[in-house]
Amino acid sequence: MEPRLVGPGPYRATRLWNEIIELFRAGMPLRKHRCRFKSYERCFKASEAVDCLHELLGSNQNFGPEVTRDQTVKLLKKFLKNHVIEDIKGRWGKEDFEDDGHLYRFPPSSPLKSYPKKPSCGKEVIKFPDWNEPKAGPSQEHIPVKSVTMNSEMWYKRHSIAIGEVPACKLVFRRELTQTNIEEIWKSMTLSRLQKVLGLDSLDEVLDTKLVNSKHIVQNVYNVNKQGIVTLEDKSKELPHWILSAMKCLANWPSCSDLKQPTYSGFERDVFKTIVDYFGQMKEPLLTFHFFDIFVSVLGLLQKPSKAVEALQISCLLLPPENRKRLQLLVRMMARISLNQDLPPLSESMRTRTLIVQVFSRCILCSKDEIDLDELLAAKLVSFLMDNYQEILSVPSALKSSIEDHVVHLQRVQIKYAGADSDATLPPPSFCHQITTGEFEYQRATGSQEPLAALLEEIVMNKEISVKDKKKKLKQFQKSYPEVYRVRFPSPETEAMLFPEKTKQKPPILMWALKKPFQPFHRTRSFRM
């Protein structure tokens, strides 16, 4: 059975759990073993199970070669607890698994987990709050903008402004947006972008959007110092000074000039243990229990690093500011320690990078319900965070610009022309993608020429307006859009056909007008010879 990449989406932890169990059951060699003068068929030693599962996890693109043997043993302990395996006497649950020669076997019952059943929902896009609502609340929804259909009468009234036939326009002033309105806009557009990056039809199965605090997003974006670290309004939530000093000591080792460092051997290990103990005693991980599923879902994008970075950027904006600040300081320290060649080894049995990923994973990401793959998933996420922390823990500039432009548009005075059916309001900004030059030229042509041609045809075919008004409108249209007009009327003859000349009837000819006036007979004189 070939391993497959489990992408982002609902129940990713459960899907990975079932995937690993299927691979393990298919790949684990079973044979006869003897134990205390008795033979057992189709079983395996604990050490053999560790070897097989460790190799499977290392070659699986969902986890990778950074999985340690110790993590594999912990996963097998969870397999025994959840009756994926049992000892040779059929015991499981309360038994402990060790990397030794004890015999185990697979139970006849299926160990796969079932997926929670939730009502299916269609493709859902995060709703935008309407700035016209009298009260702003979490339930505000964006009312889709009605497209403006321009008929000939509306066009004529708008373009007649140039010659002063109708009042020019009037200004429509927007209601001033409150801070609550702006925060709700930030929440809606941020979640909408996150849903699009993850490629999900809905965020409901990976995130309870009601638990997302819009104030936290705005504070994480704007309340930052020159280094991009969040500044807290409540100073009581800051890290203790002695922890900050310890983190700074290891991050800048050995050039921490403002600290008086002891010279005894093993000092750096004691400082490291102090930091590990402090973060290990937290009741909730830095990425919080509420956001566990969304971060696990992001892990499915690690094969596309740019997508994964953007998804983590947005996801980290949802954190409480104190959690985001602690995450920024901790991950930055971890990254510097792992790259510091001058720092003495912090462990005799494993590399420094492996050690810090292992000891800090659970304080960064874990599930409240003790999901069985917590440690492996957290280790994968922490490794990616360390390698890309500067981008991930910064504010996404594209998202910030889009939301700020949208807020400015809502606050801008709009112009409404007299006679227009509705106000030409722009829709909320959307995230664009690059197109070719040919596509751009085609869209420009079809997007402007076709509606104008339809408008011209409506003027031509309108029988309710007089010939005089129609000629006047056509003249204005020709002046404004000569190219479109030339396509419809390529020659004067085609234009003349629209207004055929009426034949003028000549007045009746009187008979007496045709005759010459009566002249009396004049006798001519004859000339005789």
C-alpha positions in Angstrom: 0.0 0.0 0.0 1.5 3.3 -1.1 1.5 6.3 1.3 -0.6 9.2 0.0 -0.5 12.9 0.9 -3.3 13.9 3.1 -4.2 17.5 2.2 -5.9 20.2 4.1 -9.5 19.8 5.2 -11.8 18.6 7.9 -10.8 15.8 10.2 -7.2 15.7 8.9 -5.9 14.3 12.2 -8.4 11.4 12.0 -7.5 10.8 8.3 -3.8 10.7 9.1 -4.5 8.3 12.0 -6.3 5.9 9.8 -3.7 6.2 7.1 -0.8 5.3 9.4 -2.7 2.3 10.8 -3.4 0.9 7.4 0.2 1.3 6.3 1.4 -0.2 9.5 -0.9 -3.2 9.3 0.0 -3.8 5.7 3.8 -3.4 6.1 4.4 -5.1 9.5 5.9 -8.6 8.9 4.1 -11.3 10.9 5.7 -14.6 11.8 5.9 -17.3 14.4 7.7 -16.5 17.7 8.4 -18.5 20.8 7.9 -17.1 24.4 8.4 -19.2 27.5 8.4 -22.6 25.7 5.3 -21.7 23.8 4.9 -20.8 20.1 2.7 -17.9 18.8 1.6 -17.5 15.2 1.4 -14.2 13.3 2.9 -11.9 15.9 5.9 -9.5 16.2 8.3 -8.2 18.7 8.0 -4.6 20.1 11.4 -3.6 18.7 10.4 -4.9 15.3 7.3 -2.8 15.4 9.4 0.3 16.3 11.7 -0.4 13.4 8.9 -0.9 10.9 6.8 2.1 12.0 9.7 4.4 12.3 10.7 3.6 8.7 7.1 4.1 7.5 6.8 7.5 9.2 10.2 8.7 7.9 9.3 7.9 4.3 5.8 9.3 4.6 5.5 12.8 3.1 2.9 13.7 5.8 5.6 13.4 8.5 9.1 13.1 7.0 12.5 12.0 8.2 12.6 14.2 11.3 10.4 11.7 13.2 12.5 10.3 16.0 12.5 6.7 17.3 11.3 8.0 20.7 8.3 9.6 19.0 7.6 6.3 17.3 7.6 4.5 20.6 5.1 7.1 22.0 2.8 6.5 19.0 3.0 2.7 19.5 2.0 3.3 23.2 -1.1 5.1 21.9 -1.7 2.2 19.4 -1.8 -0.1 22.4 -4.0 2.2 24.4 -6.5 2.4 21.5 -6.4 -1.3 20.7 -4.7 -1.0 17.4 -2.4 -3.7 18.7 -2.6 -6.0 21.8 -0.1 -8.1 23.6 0.2 -11.8 22.9 -2.3 -12.6 25.7 -4.9 -10.2 24.4 -4.2 -7.4 26.9 -4.4 -3.7 25.9 -5.4 -0.3 27.2 -3.7 -0.3 30.6 -0.5 -2.1 29.4 2.7 -0.1 28.7 4.7 -0.5 25.5 8.5 -0.6 25.6 11.1 -0.9 22.9 12.0 -4.4 23.9 11.3 -8.1 22.9 7.7 -8.4 24.2 5.4 -10.0 21.7 2.3 -8.2 20.2 -0.3 -8.9 17.5 -3.1 -7.2 15.6 -6.6 -7.7 17.0 -9.3 -9.0 14.7 -11.5 -5.9 15.2 -11.0 -2.9 13.0 -8.9 -0.2 14.7 -9.8 2.6 12.3 -11.6 5.7 13.7 -14.9 6.8 12.2 -15.4 10.3 11.1 -17.9 12.6 12.9 -21.1 13.1 11.0 -22.0 16.7 10.4 -24.7 18.1 8.2 -23.3 18.7 4.8 -23.2 22.3 3.7 -22.8 23.9 0.3 -20.0 26.1 -0.7 -20.0 28.9 1.7 -18.1 32.2 1.4 -17.5 34.3 4.5 -20.1 37.1 4.7 -19.0 40.7 4.8 -20.6 43.1 7.2 -22.8 45.8 5.7 -21.5 49.3 6.6 -25.1 50.6 6.3 -26.3 48.5 9.3 -27.4 50.6 12.2 -25.7 48.3 14.7 -22.5 46.3 14.1 -22.4 42.8 15.6 -20.9 39.4 14.9 -24.0 38.4 12.8 -23.7 41.2 10.3 -23.8 40.1 6.7 -22.7 41.7 3.5 -25.5 42.5 1.1 -24.3 41.7 -2.5 -24.0 44.8 -4.6 -26.7 45.2 -7.2 -25.3 45.6 -10.6 -26.2 48.8 -12.4 -28.1 48.2 -15.6 -27.7 51.3 -17.8 -30.6 52.0 -20.1 -30.7 54.6 -22.8 -32.6 57.1 -20.7 -30.1 56.8 -17.9 -27.2 57.2 -20.3 -28.7 60.2 -21.9 -29.3 61.9 -18.6 -25.8 61.3 -17.3 -24.1 62.4 -20.5 -26.3 65.4 -20.9 -24.6 67.0 -17.9 -21.9 68.2 -20.3 -24.3 70.5 -22.1 -26.1 71.5 -18.9 -29.5 70.1 -19.6 -30.0 68.4 -16.2 -28.6 69.0 -12.7 -25.0 67.7 -12.6 -25.0 65.3 -9.6 -25.4 65.1 -5.9 -23.1 63.8 -3.2 -24.0 60.8 -1.1 -22.2 60.9 2.2 -21.4 57.5 3.9 -22.2 57.0 7.5 -19.0 57.1 9.5 -17.6 53.6 10.3 -17.2 52.9 13.9 -14.2 50.9 15.3 -16.5 47.9 15.7 -17.5 48.1 12.0 -13.8 48.2 11.0 -13.0 45.2 13.3 -15.8 43.2 11.8 -14.6 44.0 8.3 -11.1 42.8 9.3 -12.6 39.5 10.7 -14.8 38.8 7.7 -12.1 39.5 5.0 -9.4 37.7 7.0 -11.5 34.5 7.3 -12.6 34.7 3.7 -9.0 34.8 2.6 -8.0 32.0 4.9 -10.8 29.8 3.5 -9.6 30.6 -0.1 -6.0 29.7 0.7 -6.9 26.4 2.3 -9.2 25.6 -0.6 -12.1 24.7 1.6 -15.9 25.0 0.9 -16.4 26.1 4.5 -14.4 26.8 7.6 -17.1 25.4 9.9 -15.6 22.0 10.3 -12.1 23.2 11.1 -12.8 26.5 12.9 -15.6 27.9 15.1 -15.7 31.4 13.6 -17.7 32.7 16.6 -14.7 32.2 18.8 -12.6 34.4 16.5 -12.1 37.8 18.2 -12.0 40.6 15.7 -10.2 42.9 18.2 -7.3 40.4 18.4 -6.8 40.6 14.6 -6.7 44.4 14.6 -4.3 44.6 17.6 -2.0 42.0 16.0 -1.8 44.0 12.8 -1.3 47.5 14.2 0.1 47.2 17.7 3.6 46.2 16.8 7.1 47.6 17.5 9.9 48.2 15.0 10.9 44.5 15.1 7.3 43.4 14.3 6.7 42.1 17.8 3.2 42.6 19.2 3.0 45.2 22.0 0.5 44.5 24.7 -1.9 47.0 26.3 -2.2 44.9 29.5 1.4 44.8 30.9 0.4 42.1 33.4 0.3 39.6 30.5 3.9 40.2 29.5 6.5 37.4 30.0 8.3 37.7 33.3 11.6 39.6 33.2 13.7 36.7 34.3 12.3 34.5 31.4 13.0 37.2 28.9 16.5 37.5 30.2 17.0 33.7 30.0 15.7 33.6 26.4 17.9 36.6 25.4 20.9 34.9 26.9 20.6 31.7 24.8 19.4 33.6 21.7 22.5 35.8 21.7 25.0 33.3 23.1 27.8 34.1 23.8 27.6 37.8 23.0 24.9 38.9 25.5 26.7 42.0 26.9 24.1 43.2 29.4 24.0 39.9 31.3 26.6 38.8 33.8 26.9 35.1 32.9 28.3 32.5 35.3 31.3 30.7 34.1 30.5 27.2 35.4 30.2 24.3 33.0 26.6 23.4 32.0 25.2 26.9 32.7 23.6 27.1 29.2 21.7 23.8 30.0 20.4 25.1 33.2 19.1 28.3 31.5 17.5 26.1 28.8 15.8 23.9 31.3 14.4 27.0 33.1 12.8 28.1 29.8 11.5 24.7 29.1 9.9 24.4 32.5 8.2 27.7 32.3 6.6 27.1 28.9 5.8 23.5 29.8 3.6 24.4 32.8 1.2 26.5 30.6 -2.4 25.2 30.8 -3.1 25.9 27.1 -0.7 25.8 24.1 0.3 29.1 22.4 -1.8 28.2 19.3 -4.8 27.6 21.7 -7.1 24.6 21.7 -9.7 26.4 19.6 -7.4 26.7 16.6 -5.9 23.2 16.7 -7.9 21.9 13.7 -7.1 25.0 11.5 -3.4 24.6 12.1 -3.5 20.9 11.5 -5.3 21.6 8.2 -2.6 24.1 7.2 0.0 21.3 7.6 -1.5 19.7 4.4 -0.1 22.6 2.4 3.6 22.1 3.3 4.2 20.6 -0.1 3.5 24.2 -1.4 5.6 26.3 0.9 4.3 29.7 -0.3 0.7 28.6 0.3 1.6 27.2 3.7 3.4 30.4 4.7 0.4 32.6 3.7 -2.1 30.3 5.5 0.0 30.3 8.7 0.4 34.1 8.5 -3.4 34.5 8.5 -4.0 31.8 11.1 -1.5 33.4 13.5 -3.4 36.7 13.2 -6.3 35.1 14.9 -4.4 34.4 18.1 -4.8 36.5 21.3 -2.1 39.2 21.3 -0.3 37.8 24.3 -0.1 34.3 22.7 1.2 35.8 19.4 3.9 37.8 21.2 5.0 34.7 23.2 5.1 32.7 20.0 7.1 35.3 18.2 9.7 35.5 21.0 9.9 31.7 21.5 10.2 30.7 17.9 12.8 33.4 17.2 14.9 32.1 20.1 14.5 28.5 18.9 15.6 29.4 15.4 18.6 31.2 16.6 19.6 28.4 19.0 19.4 25.8 16.3 21.7 27.8 14.0 24.2 28.9 16.7 27.4 27.0 16.2 29.0 28.6 19.3 26.4 27.3 21.7 27.5 24.1 23.5 25.3 21.0 22.9 22.2 21.1 25.1 21.9 17.3 25.2 24.4 14.4 24.9 21.9 12.1 23.2 20.4 14.2 20.4 21.1 17.2 18.2 20.1 20.6 19.4 17.5 21.2 16.7 15.8 17.8 17.4 15.8 18.6 21.1 14.2 22.0 20.9 11.5 20.7 18.5 10.7 17.9 20.9 10.6 19.9 24.1 8.6 22.9 22.8 6.2 21.2 20.4 3.4 20.5 22.9 3.5 24.0 24.4 3.0 25.4 20.9 0.4 22.9 19.5 -1.7 20.2 21.0 -5.4 19.2 21.2 -7.6 19.5 24.2 -8.9 16.0 23.5 -5.5 14.4 23.2 -5.6 13.6 19.6 -3.3 10.5 19.0 -1.0 12.2 16.5 -0.5 15.4 18.5 3.2 15.0 18.9 4.0 14.2 15.3 1.8 16.9 13.9 3.2 19.5 16.4 6.8 18.6 15.6 6.1 19.0 11.8 4.5 22.4 12.4 7.2 23.6 14.7 10.0 22.6 12.3 8.3 24.6 9.5 7.8 27.6 11.9 11.4 27.7 12.8 12.5 27.6 9.1 10.1 30.4 8.1 9.4 32.3 11.3 10.2 35.8 9.9 7.6 35.6 7.2 5.0 33.6 9.1 5.0 35.8 12.2 4.8 39.1 10.2 1.7 40.9 9.0 0.6 39.8 5.5 1.0 43.0 3.5 -1.4 42.0 0.7 -4.2 41.3 3.0 -3.6 44.5 5.0 -3.6 46.6 1.9 -6.8 45.0 0.5 -8.7 45.5 3.7 -7.5 49.1 4.2 -8.5 50.0 0.6 -12.0 48.5 1.2 -12.5 50.5 4.4 -11.4 53.7 2.6 -13.9 53.0 -0.1 -16.7 52.6 2.3 -15.8 55.9 3.9 -15.4 57.8 0.6 -18.1 60.2 -0.6 -20.0 58.8 -3.5 -21.4 60.7 -6.5 -24.9 59.9 -7.7 -26.1 61.3 -11.0 -29.6 62.5 -11.4 -31.8 60.0 -13.1 -29.6 57.0 -12.2 -31.5 54.0 -10.9 -29.0 53.2 -8.2 -25.7 54.2 -6.8 -22.7 52.7 -8.6 -21.1 51.2 -5.5 -18.0 49.1 -5.9 -18.1 45.5 -4.6 -15.7 44.4 -1.8 -12.2 43.9 -3.1 -11.2 40.5 -4.2 -7.8 38.9 -4.5 -6.7 38.8 -8.1 -4.5 36.6 -10.2 -2.2 37.4 -13.1 -3.5 37.0 -16.7 -1.8 37.1 -20.0 -1.7 40.2 -22.3 -4.1 38.5 -24.7 -6.6 37.8 -22.0 -6.4 41.4 -20.8 -7.0 42.8 -24.3 -9.9 40.4 -24.8 -11.5 41.3 -21.4 -11.0 45.0 -22.1 -12.7 44.7 -25.4 -15.6 42.6 -24.2 -15.9 44.4 -20.9 -16.5 47.9 -22.5 -17.3 47.6 -26.2 -20.1 45.0 -25.9 -22.2 46.9 -23.3 -21.8 50.2 -25.3 -22.8 48.5 -28.5 -25.9 47.1 -26.8 -26.7 50.6 -25.5 -26.4 52.1 -28.9 -28.7 49.4 -30.4 -31.2 50.2 -27.7 -31.2 53.9 -28.7 -31.6 52.9 -32.3 -34.5 50.6 -31.7 -36.3 52.7 -29.2 -39.6 53.8 -30.9 -40.9 55.8 -28.0 -38.6 58.8 -28.5 -39.0 61.3 -31.3 -36.7 61.4 -34.3 -35.3 64.7 -33.2 -34.3 63.3 -29.7 -33.0 60.2 -31.3 -30.7 62.2 -33.6 -29.6 64.2 -30.7 -28.7 61.2 -28.6 -26.9 59.5 -31.5 -24.9 62.6 -32.1 -23.8 62.7 -28.4 -23.0 59.0 -28.5 -20.9 59.4 -31.7 -18.9 62.2 -30.0 -18.3 60.1 -26.8 -17.6 56.7 -28.4 -16.7 57.1 -32.1 -15.2 53.6 -32.4 -18.4 51.9 -31.3 -20.5 54.2 -33.4 -18.4 53.5 -36.5 -18.9 49.8 -36.1 -22.7 50.2 -36.1 -22.7 52.8 -38.8 -19.6 52.2 -41.0 -20.8 54.6 -43.8 -23.1 57.6 -44.1 -25.5 55.4 -46.1 -26.1 53.1 -43.2 -26.8 56.0 -40.9 -29.2 57.5 -43.6 -31.1 54.3 -43.7 -32.2 54.9 -40.1 -33.9 58.1 -41.1 -35.3 57.7 -44.6 -36.0 61.0 -46.4 -39.7 61.6 -46.9 -40.7 62.3 -50.6 -42.1 65.8 -50.9 -45.3 66.0 -52.9 -45.4 68.7 -55.4 -48.6 70.9 -55.4 -51.1 69.9 -58.1 -50.4 71.5 -61.5 -53.3 73.6 -62.8 -54.3 73.3 -66.4 -54.4 76.9 -66.9 -50.8 77.3 -65.6 -49.6 75.0 -68.4 -51.3 77.1 -71.1 -49.9 80.2 -72.6 -51.9 83.3 -72.0 -54.5 84.0 -74.7 -53.2 86.3 -77.3 -55.4 88.1 -79.8 -54.9 87.2 -83.5 -52.8 89.8 -85.1 -53.0 90.1 -88.9 -49.7 90.4 -90.4 -49.1 92.7 -93.2 -48.4 91.0 -96.4 -45.7 92.3 -98.6 -46.5 92.3 -102.1 -43.9 91.8 -104.6 
